């Protein structure tokens, strides 16, 4: 589960670039490990720019229901 990648641009504007680099590395590293699913927060409540970035990384938003057995 990836909980959040949040920065405060008013405090550290350069942290946004680092956040995207970390995120991209994480995605490719998990992909090379044959991980097929990554649970995150809602993909539908983020800005269009973030949705496009996730699309470029290969994300496909899905509705997911977790069922405890």
VMD Tcl script that builds the backbone (N, CA, C; Angstrom):
set m [mol new atoms 207]
animate dup $m
set s [atomselect $m all]
$s set {name element resname resid chain x y z} {
  {N N UNK 1 A 0.849 -1.181 0.000}
  {CA C UNK 1 A 0.000 0.000 0.000}
  {C C UNK 1 A 0.884 1.228 0.000}
  {N N UNK 2 A 0.618 2.107 -0.903}
  {CA C UNK 2 A 1.300 3.396 -0.963}
  {C C UNK 2 A 0.328 4.418 -0.383}
  {N N UNK 3 A 0.650 4.945 0.806}
  {CA C UNK 3 A -0.309 5.796 1.501}
  {C C UNK 3 A -0.372 7.189 0.901}
  {N N UNK 4 A 0.749 7.882 0.840}
  {CA C UNK 4 A 0.704 9.248 0.318}
  {C C UNK 4 A 2.100 9.726 -0.044}
  {N N UNK 5 A 2.157 10.514 -1.087}
  {CA C UNK 5 A 3.376 11.214 -1.467}
  {C C UNK 5 A 3.000 12.682 -1.528}
  {N N UNK 6 A 3.110 13.351 -0.404}
  {CA C UNK 6 A 2.634 14.723 -0.299}
  {C C UNK 6 A 3.794 15.628 0.087}
  {N N UNK 7 A 3.863 16.788 -0.565}
  {CA C UNK 7 A 4.874 17.777 -0.216}
  {C C UNK 7 A 4.192 19.119 0.019}
  {N N UNK 8 A 4.931 20.012 0.639}
  {CA C UNK 8 A 4.443 21.374 0.835}
  {C C UNK 8 A 5.312 22.302 0.005}
  {N N UNK 9 A 4.850 22.683 -1.186}
  {CA C UNK 9 A 5.654 23.525 -2.064}
  {C C UNK 9 A 6.029 24.872 -1.463}
  {N N UNK 10 A 5.239 25.359 -0.512}
  {CA C UNK 10 A 5.561 26.649 0.099}
  {C C UNK 10 A 6.776 26.545 1.016}
  {N N UNK 11 A 7.087 25.353 1.491}
  {CA C UNK 11 A 8.241 25.174 2.381}
  {C C UNK 11 A 9.477 24.681 1.632}
  {N N UNK 12 A 9.274 23.720 0.746}
  {CA C UNK 12 A 10.406 23.156 0.005}
  {C C UNK 12 A 9.979 22.904 -1.439}
  {N N UNK 13 A 10.070 23.917 -2.299}
  {CA C UNK 13 A 9.595 23.742 -3.679}
  {C C UNK 13 A 10.342 22.651 -4.438}
  {N N UNK 14 A 11.599 22.427 -4.102}
  {CA C UNK 14 A 12.364 21.396 -4.814}
  {C C UNK 14 A 11.937 19.983 -4.423}
  {N N UNK 15 A 11.191 19.830 -3.355}
  {CA C UNK 15 A 10.789 18.490 -2.909}
  {C C UNK 15 A 9.804 17.851 -3.877}
  {N N UNK 16 A 9.074 18.648 -4.636}
  {CA C UNK 16 A 8.136 18.090 -5.604}
  {C C UNK 16 A 8.870 17.246 -6.639}
  {N N UNK 17 A 10.005 17.745 -7.138}
  {CA C UNK 17 A 10.787 16.988 -8.110}
  {C C UNK 17 A 11.267 15.676 -7.488}
  {N N UNK 18 A 11.750 15.736 -6.265}
  {CA C UNK 18 A 12.235 14.524 -5.592}
  {C C UNK 18 A 11.104 13.526 -5.378}
  {N N UNK 19 A 9.936 14.032 -5.074}
  {CA C UNK 19 A 8.782 13.147 -4.865}
  {C C UNK 19 A 8.457 12.373 -6.138}
  {N N UNK 20 A 8.443 13.055 -7.283}
  {CA C UNK 20 A 8.163 12.374 -8.541}
  {C C UNK 20 A 9.257 11.371 -8.891}
  {N N UNK 21 A 10.496 11.713 -8.623}
  {CA C UNK 21 A 11.588 10.779 -8.895}
  {C C UNK 21 A 11.462 9.523 -8.024}
  {N N UNK 22 A 11.153 9.712 -6.750}
  {CA C UNK 22 A 10.964 8.581 -5.845}
  {C C UNK 22 A 9.797 7.725 -6.295}
  {N N UNK 23 A 8.713 8.379 -6.651}
  {CA C UNK 23 A 7.521 7.666 -7.102}
  {C C UNK 23 A 7.811 6.849 -8.356}
  {N N UNK 24 A 8.487 7.456 -9.325}
  {CA C UNK 24 A 8.817 6.761 -10.568}
  {C C UNK 24 A 9.723 5.573 -10.298}
  {N N UNK 25 A 10.732 5.749 -9.450}
  {CA C UNK 25 A 11.624 4.638 -9.107}
  {C C UNK 25 A 10.832 3.510 -8.451}
  {N N UNK 26 A 9.957 3.851 -7.528}
  {CA C UNK 26 A 9.170 2.848 -6.832}
  {C C UNK 26 A 8.341 2.024 -7.807}
  {N N UNK 27 A 7.694 2.693 -8.740}
  {CA C UNK 27 A 6.848 2.007 -9.717}
  {C C UNK 27 A 7.674 1.050 -10.568}
  {N N UNK 28 A 8.799 1.516 -11.096}
  {CA C UNK 28 A 9.610 0.654 -11.949}
  {C C UNK 28 A 10.262 -0.474 -11.157}
  {N N UNK 29 A 10.664 -0.213 -9.918}
  {CA C UNK 29 A 11.257 -1.247 -9.088}
  {C C UNK 29 A 10.233 -2.332 -8.760}
  {N N UNK 30 A 9.032 -1.925 -8.394}
  {CA C UNK 30 A 7.986 -2.912 -8.119}
  {C C UNK 30 A 7.613 -3.684 -9.383}
  {N N UNK 31 A 7.565 -2.984 -10.504}
  {CA C UNK 31 A 7.258 -3.644 -11.774}
  {C C UNK 31 A 8.290 -4.685 -12.149}
  {N N UNK 32 A 9.562 -4.402 -11.918}
  {CA C UNK 32 A 10.611 -5.367 -12.239}
  {C C UNK 32 A 10.585 -6.548 -11.281}
  {N N UNK 33 A 9.939 -6.382 -10.135}
  {CA C UNK 33 A 9.787 -7.474 -9.173}
  {C C UNK 33 A 8.514 -8.273 -9.446}
  {N N UNK 34 A 7.858 -7.963 -10.548}
  {CA C UNK 34 A 6.636 -8.643 -10.996}
  {C C UNK 34 A 5.425 -8.362 -10.103}
  {N N UNK 35 A 5.459 -7.233 -9.404}
  {CA C UNK 35 A 4.293 -6.809 -8.630}
  {C C UNK 35 A 3.251 -6.309 -9.620}
  {N N UNK 36 A 2.043 -6.789 -9.503}
  {CA C UNK 36 A 1.008 -6.414 -10.460}
  {C C UNK 36 A -0.009 -5.418 -9.912}
  {N N UNK 37 A -0.104 -5.298 -8.604}
  {CA C UNK 37 A -1.098 -4.404 -8.009}
  {C C UNK 37 A -0.420 -3.495 -6.995}
  {N N UNK 38 A -0.835 -2.248 -6.980}
  {CA C UNK 38 A -0.368 -1.283 -6.004}
  {C C UNK 38 A -1.590 -0.539 -5.488}
  {N N UNK 39 A -1.873 -0.703 -4.233}
  {CA C UNK 39 A -3.037 -0.081 -3.627}
  {C C UNK 39 A -2.668 1.320 -3.158}
  {N N UNK 40 A -3.417 2.306 -3.619}
  {CA C UNK 40 A -3.171 3.702 -3.250}
  {C C UNK 40 A -4.486 4.342 -2.856}
  {N N UNK 41 A -4.455 5.613 -2.630}
  {CA C UNK 41 A -5.690 6.358 -2.393}
  {C C UNK 41 A -6.481 6.477 -3.690}
  {N N UNK 42 A -7.537 7.229 -3.662}
  {CA C UNK 42 A -8.402 7.360 -4.823}
  {C C UNK 42 A -7.698 8.052 -5.989}
  {N N UNK 43 A -7.708 7.408 -7.133}
  {CA C UNK 43 A -7.126 7.989 -8.343}
  {C C UNK 43 A -8.089 8.979 -8.988}
  {N N UNK 44 A -9.323 8.953 -8.578}
  {CA C UNK 44 A -10.330 9.797 -9.214}
  {C C UNK 44 A -10.474 11.153 -8.536}
  {N N UNK 45 A -9.858 11.326 -7.373}
  {CA C UNK 45 A -9.983 12.593 -6.653}
  {C C UNK 45 A -8.730 13.457 -6.760}
  {N N UNK 46 A -7.800 13.095 -7.632}
  {CA C UNK 46 A -6.589 13.887 -7.794}
  {C C UNK 46 A -6.707 14.768 -9.027}
  {N N UNK 47 A -5.818 15.726 -9.152}
  {CA C UNK 47 A -5.890 16.677 -10.262}
  {C C UNK 47 A -5.637 15.982 -11.600}
  {N N UNK 48 A -6.053 16.628 -12.658}
  {CA C UNK 48 A -5.872 16.069 -14.003}
  {C C UNK 48 A -4.392 15.871 -14.322}
  {N N UNK 49 A -3.540 16.779 -13.858}
  {CA C UNK 49 A -2.108 16.647 -14.095}
  {C C UNK 49 A -1.525 15.413 -13.436}
  {N N UNK 50 A -1.934 15.131 -12.208}
  {CA C UNK 50 A -1.465 13.927 -11.522}
  {C C UNK 50 A -2.014 12.672 -12.182}
  {N N UNK 51 A -3.256 12.734 -12.625}
  {CA C UNK 51 A -3.836 11.584 -13.334}
  {C C UNK 51 A -3.053 11.295 -14.608}
  {N N UNK 52 A -2.674 12.344 -15.324}
  {CA C UNK 52 A -1.911 12.160 -16.558}
  {C C UNK 52 A -0.534 11.564 -16.256}
  {N N UNK 53 A 0.137 12.060 -15.213}
  {CA C UNK 53 A 1.440 11.522 -14.821}
  {C C UNK 53 A 1.317 10.041 -14.481}
  {N N UNK 54 A 0.289 9.668 -13.741}
  {CA C UNK 54 A 0.098 8.260 -13.400}
  {C C UNK 54 A -0.199 7.437 -14.642}
  {N N UNK 55 A -0.936 8.007 -15.579}
  {CA C UNK 55 A -1.194 7.321 -16.847}
  {C C UNK 55 A 0.116 7.050 -17.593}
  {N N UNK 56 A 1.016 8.047 -17.619}
  {CA C UNK 56 A 2.303 7.869 -18.287}
  {C C UNK 56 A 3.136 6.763 -17.638}
  {N N UNK 57 A 2.975 6.574 -16.334}
  {CA C UNK 57 A 3.700 5.517 -15.624}
  {C C UNK 57 A 3.046 4.151 -15.785}
  {N N UNK 58 A 1.885 4.107 -16.405}
  {CA C UNK 58 A 1.241 2.826 -16.647}
  {C C UNK 58 A 0.150 2.458 -15.665}
  {N N UNK 59 A -0.227 3.384 -14.792}
  {CA C UNK 59 A -1.307 3.101 -13.857}
  {C C UNK 59 A -2.632 3.012 -14.585}
  {N N UNK 60 A -3.481 2.134 -14.110}
  {CA C UNK 60 A -4.854 2.047 -14.584}
  {C C UNK 60 A -5.752 2.035 -13.357}
  {N N UNK 61 A -6.516 3.098 -13.137}
  {CA C UNK 61 A -7.365 3.130 -11.942}
  {C C UNK 61 A -8.441 2.053 -11.999}
  {N N UNK 62 A -8.673 1.452 -10.862}
  {CA C UNK 62 A -9.699 0.415 -10.741}
  {C C UNK 62 A -10.452 0.613 -9.438}
  {N N UNK 63 A -11.702 0.240 -9.438}
  {CA C UNK 63 A -12.449 0.183 -8.194}
  {C C UNK 63 A -12.105 -1.143 -7.531}
  {N N UNK 64 A -11.792 -1.090 -6.272}
  {CA C UNK 64 A -11.341 -2.273 -5.564}
  {C C UNK 64 A -12.130 -2.439 -4.282}
  {N N UNK 65 A -12.557 -3.652 -4.060}
  {CA C UNK 65 A -13.220 -3.985 -2.800}
  {C C UNK 65 A -12.385 -5.041 -2.109}
  {N N UNK 66 A -11.946 -4.707 -0.911}
  {CA C UNK 66 A -11.153 -5.644 -0.148}
  {C C UNK 66 A -12.084 -6.443 0.742}
  {N N UNK 67 A -11.977 -7.748 0.632}
  {CA C UNK 67 A -12.846 -8.630 1.401}
  {C C UNK 67 A -11.972 -9.445 2.356}
  {N N UNK 68 A -12.217 -9.297 3.629}
  {CA C UNK 68 A -11.480 -10.054 4.636}
  {C C UNK 68 A -12.145 -11.398 4.806}
  {N N UNK 69 A -11.349 -12.430 4.667}
  {CA C UNK 69 A -11.889 -13.800 4.766}
  {C C UNK 69 A -11.530 -14.379 6.119}
}
mol reanalyze $m
mol bondsrecalc $m
mol representation Tube
mol addrep $m
